[in-house]
Amino acid sequence: MSIAEILTAKGRAADLLSAARDAFLSQGYKKTSVSEIADASGISMAHIYNFYPSKIDLACAVVAAEVVKLVARLETATDPNASASARLSKFLLMEFEETYRLLELNQGLADCLQVLERKRPEDFEELFRLVRQPMHTILHSGNLAEEFDLREVSQVARNIHAATMKFRFPQLHSQEPYDIQRKECIGVIKLVLRGVERR
């Protein structure tokens, strides 16, 4: 394949992903058809299946791209000079705020997440492992600075991840208003910090 063909293929893949993103995030998984994505991207359905073997693979790619952008925002938002406690607190609160905002702005994302959790639990877990990685880094640095006293950082990151699940894409877990959910999130963050800080 020539360089021009490779660049063309990459451009077509980007067009496809952009059209799929627009459709899935506005309409959800169930209301989006591959033929609609084909029309919007200008790529034939047969060619789409060369990139993604199924509709769910395409939805996974869209959600994964959103999660990667989320993780990048979370990683760059915390002050590297702040204490590990301050960084962990900010990370968890920002995760709540950012995922809340994502669902507010993209009405179809909730449907996509629910379908992925049901039909592709291993892919769903992998996405949230990505979100857990910056938290793992914060916990590890807190250990090194002797601010935390954790034996198994990876397990603690998993535990915190599980304890704060309600505040990750919170509209999926509660119908409470934003202010109430945010207050609960802050309360849970305080409990988490008590559990990890050196005494």
Summary of the structure (lengths in Angstrom):
residues: 199
radius of gyration: 19.4
end to end distance: 61.1
largest distance: 61.8
contacts: 614
relative contact order: 0.12
helix: 78%
strand: 1%
